[in-house]
């Protein structure tokens, strides 16, 4: 059985191998909030909405037919906005998918700032749309030249397609863009 010194050395070696293999410190180890500076983009998965996907026959223009935020989800959305305010981070642009749960998350977190962007609509039930929609969403993100920070409230499938990260409800993925080159800077959970 290895002693404590040997275990620490093994962990350090494994960490060093990980850094060499992947070229960075693990995202979860970073202080991602420090990356939320003017020009940054944060992709948020909508706040808690019980279930998965959408009910059969849901209609985009009828919230009663969709999965919606729970009471906990509404509180989580408010905490998102409060976390930005507490840190003095100016959010100047908020894009949202057209689903009710993303709109409500955006409206509660960042009142009167939301603009709907159909390119961030969920393709969870229509996976054939993913490649073209993800390319177009990346082009749209790359074209943004606003001041401050941009927040996009969308869905897990969309964020995963863009970044490879599978976020939890109400979790943000901080990204930097140089043209169409997207780099994940970290994950934030208010």
BELLIN-V255904 format. One record per residue. N is the residue number from 1. RES is the residue in one small letter. PSI is psi in whole degrees, 0 to 359 (* if undefined). D_LAST is the distance of its C-alpha to the last C-alpha in Angstrom with 2 decimals. Layout:
n->N res->RES psi->PSI d_last->D_LAST
n->N res->RES psi->PSI d_last->D_LAST
This chain:
n->1 res->x psi->136 d_last->41.09
n->2 res->x psi->146 d_last->39.19
n->3 res->x psi->175 d_last->38.50
n->4 res->x psi->321 d_last->35.14
n->5 res->x psi->316 d_last->36.13
n->6 res->x psi->318 d_last->36.89
n->7 res->x psi->315 d_last->33.58
n->8 res->x psi->318 d_last->31.63
n->9 res->x psi->319 d_last->33.87
n->10 res->x psi->318 d_last->33.33
n->11 res->x psi->316 d_last->29.53
n->12 res->x psi->319 d_last->29.87
n->13 res->x psi->317 d_last->32.29
n->14 res->x psi->319 d_last->30.10
n->15 res->x psi->315 d_last->27.16
n->16 res->x psi->319 d_last->29.65
n->17 res->x psi->321 d_last->30.96
n->18 res->x psi->315 d_last->27.54
n->19 res->x psi->317 d_last->26.99
n->20 res->x psi->316 d_last->30.49
n->21 res->x psi->320 d_last->30.11
n->22 res->x psi->352 d_last->26.83
n->23 res->x psi->16 d_last->27.03
n->24 res->x psi->168 d_last->23.64
n->25 res->x psi->144 d_last->21.40
n->26 res->x psi->137 d_last->19.29
n->27 res->x psi->320 d_last->16.07
n->28 res->x psi->341 d_last->14.08
n->29 res->x psi->349 d_last->15.92
n->30 res->x psi->154 d_last->14.94
n->31 res->x psi->85 d_last->12.65
n->32 res->x psi->332 d_last->11.25
n->33 res->x psi->328 d_last->9.65
n->34 res->x psi->345 d_last->13.35
n->35 res->x psi->351 d_last->14.34
n->36 res->x psi->80 d_last->12.69
n->37 res->x psi->167 d_last->16.01
n->38 res->x psi->132 d_last->18.53
n->39 res->x psi->347 d_last->19.73
n->40 res->x psi->157 d_last->16.67
n->41 res->x psi->135 d_last->15.63
n->42 res->x psi->120 d_last->12.31
n->43 res->x psi->113 d_last->13.18
n->44 res->x psi->134 d_last->10.79
n->45 res->x psi->139 d_last->12.20
n->46 res->x psi->158 d_last->12.62
n->47 res->x psi->177 d_last->10.95
n->48 res->x psi->124 d_last->13.07
n->49 res->x psi->106 d_last->16.74
n->50 res->x psi->142 d_last->19.20
n->51 res->x psi->194 d_last->21.68
n->52 res->x psi->146 d_last->22.13
n->53 res->x psi->207 d_last->23.79
n->54 res->x psi->152 d_last->25.55
n->55 res->x psi->152 d_last->28.54
n->56 res->x psi->138 d_last->31.97
n->57 res->x psi->13 d_last->33.19
n->58 res->x psi->152 d_last->29.90
n->59 res->x psi->134 d_last->30.34
n->60 res->x psi->326 d_last->27.96
n->61 res->x psi->13 d_last->29.16
n->62 res->x psi->99 d_last->29.01
n->63 res->x psi->333 d_last->25.72
n->64 res->x psi->343 d_last->27.82
n->65 res->x psi->1 d_last->28.63
n->66 res->x psi->167 d_last->25.10
n->67 res->x psi->134 d_last->22.24
n->68 res->x psi->168 d_last->19.97
n->69 res->x psi->141 d_last->16.70
n->70 res->x psi->177 d_last->17.20
n->71 res->x psi->316 d_last->16.60
n->72 res->x psi->324 d_last->13.52
n->73 res->x psi->319 d_last->12.49
n->74 res->x psi->320 d_last->13.16
n->75 res->x psi->321 d_last->11.12
n->76 res->x psi->318 d_last->8.05
n->77 res->x psi->319 d_last->9.07
n->78 res->x psi->321 d_last->9.52
n->79 res->x psi->328 d_last->6.10
n->80 res->x psi->308 d_last->5.28
n->81 res->x psi->318 d_last->8.41
n->82 res->x psi->324 d_last->8.10
n->83 res->x psi->321 d_last->5.58
n->84 res->x psi->316 d_last->8.35
n->85 res->x psi->315 d_last->11.00
n->86 res->x psi->327 d_last->10.38
n->87 res->x psi->0 d_last->10.83
n->88 res->x psi->29 d_last->13.71
n->89 res->x psi->122 d_last->12.87
n->90 res->x psi->114 d_last->15.38
n->91 res->x psi->116 d_last->14.71
n->92 res->x psi->337 d_last->18.31
n->93 res->x psi->133 d_last->18.48
n->94 res->x psi->116 d_last->16.76
n->95 res->x psi->148 d_last->18.54
n->96 res->x psi->150 d_last->18.33
n->97 res->x psi->173 d_last->20.50
n->98 res->x psi->4 d_last->23.00
n->99 res->x psi->146 d_last->21.82
n->100 res->x psi->321 d_last->21.01
n->101 res->x psi->330 d_last->17.68
n->102 res->x psi->319 d_last->16.41
n->103 res->x psi->315 d_last->18.09
n->104 res->x psi->320 d_last->16.69
n->105 res->x psi->311 d_last->13.04
n->106 res->x psi->316 d_last->13.96
n->107 res->x psi->323 d_last->16.05
n->108 res->x psi->320 d_last->13.71
n->109 res->x psi->320 d_last->10.88
n->110 res->x psi->74 d_last->13.64
n->111 res->x psi->138 d_last->16.89
n->112 res->x psi->21 d_last->20.15
n->113 res->x psi->350 d_last->18.92
n->114 res->x psi->137 d_last->19.08
n->115 res->x psi->128 d_last->21.93
n->116 res->x psi->139 d_last->22.80
n->117 res->x psi->106 d_last->23.56
n->118 res->x psi->335 d_last->25.57
n->119 res->x psi->347 d_last->25.18
n->120 res->x psi->11 d_last->21.64
n->121 res->x psi->152 d_last->23.11
n->122 res->x psi->139 d_last->22.95
n->123 res->x psi->19 d_last->25.94
n->124 res->x psi->314 d_last->25.14
n->125 res->x psi->359 d_last->28.46
n->126 res->x psi->65 d_last->30.28
n->127 res->x psi->339 d_last->29.72
n->128 res->x psi->340 d_last->32.76
n->129 res->x psi->343 d_last->30.81
n->130 res->x psi->308 d_last->28.21
n->131 res->x psi->310 d_last->30.19
n->132 res->x psi->319 d_last->31.31
n->133 res->x psi->321 d_last->28.16
n->134 res->x psi->318 d_last->26.00
n->135 res->x psi->316 d_last->28.56
n->136 res->x psi->321 d_last->28.57
n->137 res->x psi->319 d_last->24.76
n->138 res->x psi->319 d_last->24.86
n->139 res->x psi->317 d_last->27.72
n->140 res->x psi->315 d_last->25.87
n->141 res->x psi->317 d_last->22.84
n->142 res->x psi->336 d_last->25.42
n->143 res->x psi->348 d_last->27.20
n->144 res->x psi->131 d_last->24.36
n->145 res->x psi->29 d_last->25.39
n->146 res->x psi->170 d_last->23.35
n->147 res->x psi->170 d_last->22.21
n->148 res->x psi->208 d_last->18.68
n->149 res->x psi->142 d_last->15.81
n->150 res->x psi->135 d_last->16.13
n->151 res->x psi->135 d_last->13.58
n->152 res->x psi->122 d_last->15.19
n->153 res->x psi->117 d_last->14.15
n->154 res->x psi->211 d_last->16.40
n->155 res->x psi->159 d_last->17.19
n->156 res->x psi->313 d_last->16.99
n->157 res->x psi->319 d_last->20.65
n->158 res->x psi->315 d_last->20.33
n->159 res->x psi->318 d_last->17.52
n->160 res->x psi->319 d_last->19.48
n->161 res->x psi->323 d_last->22.67
n->162 res->x psi->323 d_last->21.43
n->163 res->x psi->340 d_last->19.67
n->164 res->x psi->356 d_last->20.74
n->165 res->x psi->138 d_last->17.19
n->166 res->x psi->96 d_last->16.59
n->167 res->x psi->153 d_last->12.92
n->168 res->x psi->167 d_last->11.68
n->169 res->x psi->133 d_last->11.06
n->170 res->x psi->9 d_last->7.89
n->171 res->x psi->143 d_last->7.46
n->172 res->x psi->146 d_last->8.48
n->173 res->x psi->116 d_last->11.62
n->174 res->x psi->128 d_last->12.69
n->175 res->x psi->158 d_last->16.44
n->176 res->x psi->144 d_last->19.46
n->177 res->x psi->136 d_last->22.64
n->178 res->x psi->100 d_last->26.22
n->179 res->x psi->233 d_last->28.25
n->180 res->x psi->2 d_last->27.53
n->181 res->x psi->117 d_last->26.37
n->182 res->x psi->132 d_last->22.70
n->183 res->x psi->129 d_last->20.97
n->184 res->x psi->125 d_last->17.62
n->185 res->x psi->337 d_last->16.04
n->186 res->x psi->180 d_last->13.06
n->187 res->x psi->141 d_last->10.02
n->188 res->x psi->140 d_last->6.34
n->189 res->x psi->106 d_last->3.78
n->190 res->x psi->* d_last->0.00
